[in-house]
Each structure stands twice: as structure tokens, then as C-alpha cells.
Amino acid sequence: MLKRLLIALAAGIAAYVVGGILGGWLVSLLSSNTHDRSIEAAMTGAFVIGPLAAVIGFVAAFVLSDRRRGLAASTDDSR
């Protein structure tokens, strides 16, 4: 259980970083704001897209790490 949590935490942190960078890039690319586009991109990436990506990454890693363990356990039982 602790290993699953640590894997999910690492995935959440990685997803936050990737989501923040991609979110900032997309906002700076698509925003029509001319006065403070860089600030808008940084704030959206850091406080909107990054946290959303972190939650999705954490949940996905937590669920998938259990599924892999379940699949491995079911194949071991069939022997």
C-alpha cells in the first residue's frame, strides 16, 4: 500500500510539472490578452492546469498500480 502511494505521489508530481508547462505554453499560444500574457500563462499553468493534471496523474497511477498487482496476483494463482 505504501509503495502504491509513493508511486502515485511521484506520478502526481510529474503530472503537475508536465501539466503546468503544457498549460502555460497553451495559454501563451492561444490567449488574446496583450497586456500580461506571460503572467496569465504562468498563473493558469501553475494554479489551474498543473493541479488538475496532478490529481488526474495521482488517481490514474494509484488505480493502475493496483490493477497491475491484481493482474499479477491472478496469474500467479492460476499456476
FIDO-335155 format. One record per atom (N, C-alpha, C, O, CB): atom name; z, y, x; residue number from 0. Coordinates in Angstrom, 3 decimals, always signed. Glycine has a CB too. Example, Ala and Ser with C-alpha at 12.3 -4.5 7.8 and 13.67 -1.06 7.14 Angstrom:
! residues 2
N:+7.800:-5.690:+13.190:0
CA:+7.800:-4.500:+12.300:0
C:+7.800:-3.300:+13.200:0
O:+8.465:-3.319:+14.236:0
CB:+9.046:-4.473:+11.308:0
N:+7.080:-2.250:+12.850:1
CA:+7.140:-1.060:+13.670:1
C:+7.870:+0.030:+12.900:1
O:+8.039:+1.138:+13.409:1
CB:+5.725:-0.598:+14.084:1
! end
This chain:
! residues 79
N:+0.000:-1.189:+0.819:0
CA:+0.000:+0.000:+0.000:0
C:+0.000:+1.259:+0.866:0
O:-0.709:+2.221:+0.573:0
CB:+1.201:-0.005:-0.933:0
N:+0.796:+1.246:+1.930:1
CA:+0.842:+2.408:+2.814:1
C:-0.492:+2.599:+3.528:1
O:-0.947:+3.726:+3.724:1
CB:+1.975:+2.258:+3.838:1
N:-1.112:+1.490:+3.913:2
CA:-2.420:+1.575:+4.572:2
C:-3.449:+2.185:+3.628:2
O:-4.267:+3.006:+4.042:2
CB:-2.887:+0.178:+5.042:2
N:-3.408:+1.781:+2.349:3
CA:-4.323:+2.352:+1.349:3
C:-4.103:+3.851:+1.209:3
O:-5.064:+4.615:+1.123:3
CB:-4.136:+1.663:-0.016:3
N:-2.842:+4.277:+1.186:4
CA:-2.548:+5.706:+1.060:4
C:-3.026:+6.492:+2.276:4
O:-3.558:+7.593:+2.135:4
CB:-1.054:+5.919:+0.863:4
N:-2.840:+5.937:+3.456:5
CA:-3.283:+6.623:+4.671:5
C:-4.805:+6.718:+4.736:5
O:-5.351:+7.741:+5.148:5
CB:-2.753:+5.901:+5.909:5
N:-5.487:+5.650:+4.329:6
CA:-6.951:+5.682:+4.291:6
C:-7.421:+6.715:+3.273:6
O:-8.344:+7.483:+3.543:6
CB:-7.523:+4.283:+3.947:6
N:-6.783:+6.733:+2.098:7
CA:-7.155:+7.691:+1.062:7
C:-6.863:+9.122:+1.510:7
O:-7.643:+10.029:+1.220:7
CB:-6.411:+7.382:-0.241:7
N:-5.756:+9.330:+2.208:8
CA:-5.426:+10.661:+2.708:8
C:-6.449:+11.131:+3.736:8
O:-6.887:+12.281:+3.704:8
CB:-4.025:+10.668:+3.319:8
N:-6.825:+10.247:+4.641:9
CA:-7.838:+10.598:+5.642:9
C:-9.175:+10.908:+4.974:9
O:-9.870:+11.844:+5.369:9
CB:-8.008:+9.456:+6.662:9
N:-9.529:+10.125:+3.969:10
CA:-10.776:+10.378:+3.241:10
C:-10.706:+11.694:+2.487:10
O:-11.698:+12.421:+2.416:10
CB:-11.076:+9.232:+2.268:10
N:-9.554:+12.008:+1.927:11
CA:-9.389:+13.283:+1.226:11
C:-9.517:+14.472:+2.167:11
O:-10.131:+15.478:+1.813:11
CB:-8.042:+13.326:+0.529:11
N:-8.953:+14.367:+3.343:12
CA:-9.060:+15.452:+4.325:12
C:-10.503:+15.615:+4.784:12
O:-11.007:+16.734:+4.885:12
CB:-8.144:+15.183:+5.537:12
N:-11.162:+14.501:+5.060:13
CA:-12.571:+14.575:+5.470:13
C:-13.441:+15.147:+4.353:13
O:-14.345:+15.942:+4.611:13
CB:-13.087:+13.183:+5.875:13
N:-13.168:+14.744:+3.122:14
CA:-13.939:+15.260:+1.990:14
C:-13.687:+16.749:+1.789:14
O:-14.599:+17.481:+1.405:14
CB:-13.592:+14.490:+0.711:14
N:-12.455:+17.212:+2.044:15
CA:-12.156:+18.637:+1.936:15
C:-12.986:+19.438:+2.943:15
O:-13.576:+20.463:+2.601:15
CB:-10.650:+18.891:+2.158:15
N:-13.020:+18.963:+4.165:16
CA:-13.766:+19.672:+5.204:16
C:-15.260:+19.709:+4.872:16
O:-15.894:+20.762:+4.929:16
CB:-13.541:+19.006:+6.576:16
N:-15.806:+18.551:+4.527:17
CA:-17.234:+18.488:+4.203:17
C:-17.538:+19.305:+2.948:17
O:-18.515:+20.053:+2.917:17
CB:-17.680:+17.024:+4.007:17
N:-16.712:+19.167:+1.923:18
CA:-16.916:+19.925:+0.686:18
C:-16.793:+21.421:+0.892:18
O:-17.559:+22.195:+0.318:18
CB:-15.930:+19.483:-0.360:18
N:-15.838:+21.832:+1.706:19
CA:-15.679:+23.262:+1.982:19
C:-16.880:+23.839:+2.717:19
O:-17.351:+24.930:+2.394:19
CB:-14.420:+23.501:+2.795:19
N:-17.364:+23.114:+3.693:20
CA:-18.526:+23.587:+4.454:20
C:-19.772:+23.618:+3.581:20
O:-20.494:+24.615:+3.556:20
CB:-18.767:+22.695:+5.682:20
N:-20.023:+22.518:+2.858:21
CA:-21.210:+22.482:+1.997:21
C:-21.107:+23.472:+0.846:21
O:-22.102:+24.095:+0.478:21
CB:-21.419:+21.079:+1.448:21
N:-19.919:+23.625:+0.275:22
CA:-19.727:+24.595:-0.800:22
C:-19.957:+26.022:-0.325:22
O:-20.608:+26.809:-1.012:22
CB:-18.330:+24.465:-1.379:22
N:-19.431:+26.358:+0.837:23
CA:-19.661:+27.691:+1.396:23
C:-21.125:+27.940:+1.698:23
O:-21.650:+29.027:+1.459:23
CB:-18.846:+27.878:+2.653:23
N:-21.769:+26.927:+2.222:24
CA:-23.200:+27.056:+2.539:24
C:-24.019:+27.247:+1.269:24
O:-24.900:+28.106:+1.221:24
CB:-23.700:+25.817:+3.308:24
N:-23.738:+26.456:+0.250:25
CA:-24.488:+26.573:-1.006:25
C:-24.266:+27.924:-1.679:25
O:-25.211:+28.519:-2.196:25
CB:-24.092:+25.451:-1.961:25
N:-23.039:+28.408:-1.679:26
CA:-22.775:+29.708:-2.293:26
C:-23.466:+30.809:-1.514:26
O:-24.039:+31.717:-2.117:26
CB:-21.268:+29.979:-2.369:26
N:-23.429:+30.755:-0.207:27
CA:-24.100:+31.798:+0.572:27
C:-25.614:+31.732:+0.394:27
O:-26.296:+32.751:+0.493:27
CB:-23.742:+31.670:+2.057:27
N:-26.134:+30.550:+0.134:28
CA:-27.561:+30.379:-0.076:28
C:-27.992:+30.835:-1.471:28
O:-29.056:+31.434:-1.623:28
CB:-27.943:+28.929:+0.137:28
N:-27.183:+30.559:-2.479:29
CA:-27.578:+30.786:-3.863:29
C:-26.991:+32.028:-4.520:29
O:-27.413:+32.396:-5.616:29
CB:-27.205:+29.619:-4.658:29
N:-26.040:+32.675:-3.885:30
CA:-25.367:+33.811:-4.511:30
C:-26.262:+35.052:-4.519:30
O:-26.975:+35.335:-3.557:30
CB:-24.053:+34.115:-3.784:30
N:-26.200:+35.780:-5.635:31
CA:-26.936:+37.037:-5.726:31
C:-26.059:+38.224:-5.340:31
O:-26.514:+39.367:-5.381:31
CB:-27.483:+37.228:-7.138:31
N:-24.823:+37.968:-4.971:32
CA:-23.894:+39.017:-4.570:32
C:-24.349:+39.615:-3.243:32
O:-24.555:+38.882:-2.277:32
CB:-22.449:+38.464:-4.457:32
N:-24.506:+40.917:-3.183:33
CA:-24.984:+41.554:-1.951:33
C:-23.867:+42.216:-1.150:33
O:-24.059:+42.510:+0.030:33
CB:-26.038:+42.582:-2.283:33
N:-22.719:+42.458:-1.751:34
CA:-21.678:+43.219:-1.064:34
C:-20.749:+42.360:-0.214:34
O:-20.435:+42.727:+0.918:34
CB:-20.867:+43.972:-2.067:34
N:-20.317:+41.250:-0.731:35
CA:-19.370:+40.413:+0.012:35
C:-19.719:+38.927:-0.126:35
O:-18.869:+38.105:-0.469:35
CB:-17.932:+40.668:-0.482:35
N:-20.955:+38.609:+0.142:36
CA:-21.437:+37.228:+0.009:36
C:-20.670:+36.272:+0.924:36
O:-20.341:+35.158:+0.516:36
CB:-22.936:+37.159:+0.324:36
N:-20.385:+36.692:+2.145:37
CA:-19.700:+35.789:+3.078:37
C:-18.268:+35.497:+2.622:37
O:-17.784:+34.375:+2.770:37
CB:-19.686:+36.395:+4.492:37
N:-17.599:+36.503:+2.071:38
CA:-16.236:+36.282:+1.574:38
C:-16.263:+35.379:+0.340:38
O:-15.432:+34.482:+0.201:38
CB:-15.550:+37.632:+1.238:38
N:-17.219:+35.622:-0.548:39
CA:-17.368:+34.771:-1.732:39
C:-17.628:+33.319:-1.324:39
O:-17.054:+32.395:-1.900:39
CB:-18.518:+35.287:-2.629:39
N:-18.480:+33.128:-0.344:40
CA:-18.798:+31.774:+0.117:40
C:-17.572:+31.107:+0.735:40
O:-17.305:+29.936:+0.466:40
CB:-19.949:+31.810:+1.136:40
N:-16.833:+31.835:+1.551:41
CA:-15.654:+31.262:+2.199:41
C:-14.569:+30.914:+1.184:41
O:-13.973:+29.839:+1.254:41
CB:-15.100:+32.231:+3.239:41
N:-14.314:+31.813:+0.248:42
CA:-13.269:+31.569:-0.750:42
C:-13.654:+30.433:-1.700:42
O:-12.810:+29.610:-2.055:42
CB:-12.994:+32.848:-1.551:42
N:-14.905:+30.384:-2.105:43
CA:-15.342:+29.312:-3.002:43
C:-15.286:+27.966:-2.289:43
O:-14.850:+26.970:-2.866:43
CB:-16.770:+29.582:-3.518:43
N:-15.725:+27.940:-1.040:44
CA:-15.674:+26.689:-0.286:44
C:-14.250:+26.219:-0.038:44
O:-13.954:+25.030:-0.161:44
CB:-16.389:+26.851:+1.033:44
N:-13.373:+27.142:+0.310:45
CA:-12.006:+26.776:+0.681:45
C:-11.107:+26.496:-0.518:45
O:-10.222:+25.643:-0.442:45
CB:-11.400:+27.869:+1.509:45
N:-11.325:+27.212:-1.632:46
CA:-10.381:+27.109:-2.744:46
C:-10.939:+26.484:-4.012:46
O:-10.188:+26.270:-4.964:46
CB:-9.873:+28.448:-3.068:46
N:-12.232:+26.183:-4.056:47
CA:-12.799:+25.548:-5.250:47
C:-13.460:+24.225:-4.874:47
O:-12.995:+23.159:-5.276:47
CB:-13.825:+26.486:-5.939:47
N:-14.535:+24.295:-4.110:48
CA:-15.310:+23.093:-3.812:48
C:-14.541:+22.155:-2.874:48
O:-14.555:+20.941:-3.077:48
CB:-16.660:+23.475:-3.188:48
N:-13.889:+22.687:-1.875:49
CA:-13.128:+21.860:-0.937:49
C:-12.042:+21.035:-1.612:49
O:-11.997:+19.819:-1.423:49
CB:-12.507:+22.729:+0.119:49
N:-11.158:+21.664:-2.402:50
CA:-10.132:+20.876:-3.093:50
C:-10.698:+19.856:-4.091:50
O:-10.171:+18.751:-4.216:50
CB:-9.194:+21.805:-3.815:50
N:-11.759:+20.224:-4.793:51
CA:-12.381:+19.263:-5.709:51
C:-12.911:+18.051:-4.942:51
O:-12.720:+16.909:-5.359:51
CB:-13.523:+19.933:-6.501:51
N:-13.568:+18.310:-3.836:52
CA:-14.085:+17.216:-3.012:52
C:-12.939:+16.376:-2.443:52
O:-13.065:+15.157:-2.327:52
CB:-14.957:+17.770:-1.867:52
N:-11.832:+17.014:-2.090:53
CA:-10.686:+16.283:-1.549:53
C:-10.095:+15.338:-2.591:53
O:-9.777:+14.190:-2.278:53
CB:-9.612:+17.262:-1.059:53
N:-9.948:+15.806:-3.814:54
CA:-9.398:+14.951:-4.879:54
C:-10.338:+13.792:-5.155:54
O:-9.896:+12.650:-5.280:54
CB:-9.159:+15.765:-6.174:54
N:-11.631:+14.075:-5.251:55
CA:-12.607:+13.018:-5.504:55
C:-12.616:+12.010:-4.355:55
O:-12.651:+10.802:-4.589:55
CB:-14.014:+13.619:-5.700:55
N:-12.584:+12.500:-3.119:56
CA:-12.566:+11.608:-1.957:56
C:-11.308:+10.765:-1.885:56
O:-11.372:+9.584:-1.546:56
CB:-12.703:+12.407:-0.691:56
N:-10.162:+11.360:-2.200:57
CA:-8.900:+10.624:-2.182:57
C:-8.907:+9.509:-3.219:57
O:-8.589:+8.360:-2.912:57
CB:-7.722:+11.572:-2.435:57
N:-9.273:+9.857:-4.445:58
CA:-9.275:+8.866:-5.526:58
C:-10.290:+7.758:-5.244:58
O:-9.995:+6.578:-5.432:58
CB:-9.588:+9.543:-6.877:58
N:-11.479:+8.140:-4.796:59
CA:-12.510:+7.138:-4.512:59
C:-12.066:+6.188:-3.401:59
O:-12.250:+4.976:-3.513:59
CB:-13.826:+7.823:-4.123:59
N:-11.486:+6.727:-2.338:60
CA:-11.039:+5.872:-1.233:60
C:-9.882:+4.984:-1.665:60
O:-9.812:+3.823:-1.262:60
CB:-10.623:+6.724:-0.027:60
N:-8.979:+5.512:-2.476:61
CA:-7.843:+4.724:-2.938:61
C:-8.309:+3.558:-3.807:61
O:-7.844:+2.429:-3.649:61
CB:-6.860:+5.608:-3.717:61
N:-9.227:+3.843:-4.719:62
CA:-9.730:+2.798:-5.613:62
C:-10.581:+1.788:-4.845:62
O:-10.434:+0.580:-5.034:62
CB:-10.549:+3.419:-6.757:62
N:-11.461:+2.275:-3.987:63
CA:-12.346:+1.370:-3.258:63
C:-11.601:+0.522:-2.235:63
O:-11.991:-0.618:-1.980:63
CB:-13.429:+2.158:-2.566:63
N:-10.536:+1.057:-1.645:64
CA:-9.776:+0.253:-0.689:64
C:-9.066:-0.889:-1.404:64
O:-8.909:-1.964:-0.825:64
CB:-8.758:+1.125:+0.067:64
N:-8.640:-0.687:-2.628:65
CA:-8.031:-1.766:-3.410:65
C:-9.089:-2.771:-3.844:65
O:-8.834:-3.975:-3.853:65
CB:-7.298:-1.199:-4.642:65
N:-10.263:-2.292:-4.199:66
CA:-11.339:-3.186:-4.632:66
C:-11.758:-4.097:-3.487:66
O:-11.989:-5.288:-3.692:66
CB:-12.550:-2.378:-5.144:66
N:-11.859:-3.539:-2.275:67
CA:-12.223:-4.370:-1.124:67
C:-11.165:-5.427:-0.862:67
O:-11.488:-6.571:-0.543:67
CB:-12.421:-3.504:+0.126:67
N:-9.903:-5.048:-0.995:68
CA:-8.823:-6.007:-0.792:68
C:-8.862:-7.080:-1.870:68
O:-8.636:-8.258:-1.594:68
CB:-7.459:-5.297:-0.791:68
N:-9.148:-6.669:-3.089:69
CA:-9.243:-7.624:-4.187:69
C:-10.402:-8.576:-4.000:69
O:-10.281:-9.766:-4.288:69
CB:-9.383:-6.900:-5.505:69
N:-11.519:-8.071:-3.523:70
CA:-12.666:-8.942:-3.272:70
C:-12.379:-9.924:-2.151:70
O:-12.757:-11.093:-2.231:70
CB:-13.898:-8.115:-2.934:70
N:-11.713:-9.454:-1.111:71
CA:-11.380:-10.335:-0.001:71
C:-10.376:-11.392:-0.448:71
O:-10.464:-12.544:-0.023:71
CB:-10.821:-9.526:+1.182:71
N:-9.435:-11.020:-1.289:72
CA:-8.435:-11.973:-1.770:72
C:-9.079:-13.008:-2.679:72
O:-8.717:-14.184:-2.637:72
CB:-7.304:-11.244:-2.512:72
N:-10.028:-12.582:-3.495:73
CA:-10.668:-13.535:-4.409:73
C:-11.562:-14.513:-3.644:73
O:-11.695:-15.667:-4.053:73
CB:-11.492:-12.787:-5.472:73
N:-12.169:-14.078:-2.556:74
CA:-12.983:-15.010:-1.779:74
C:-12.113:-15.966:-0.988:74
O:-12.508:-17.107:-0.749:74
CB:-13.913:-14.253:-0.839:74
N:-10.930:-15.517:-0.576:75
CA:-10.015:-16.414:+0.146:75
C:-9.442:-17.477:-0.784:75
O:-9.214:-18.606:-0.351:75
CB:-8.872:-15.611:+0.790:75
N:-9.207:-17.149:-2.039:76
CA:-8.634:-18.092:-2.981:76
C:-9.627:-19.190:-3.364:76
O:-9.218:-20.287:-3.743:76
CB:-8.165:-17.362:-4.221:76
N:-10.915:-18.905:-3.270:77
CA:-11.891:-19.876:-3.724:77
C:-12.137:-20.979:-2.706:77
O:-12.830:-21.952:-3.003:77
CB:-13.179:-19.187:-4.044:77
N:-11.584:-20.840:-1.526:78
CA:-11.791:-21.853:-0.487:78
C:-11.014:-23.097:-0.747:78
O:-11.082:-24.043:+0.037:78
CB:-11.422:-21.316:+0.851:78
! end
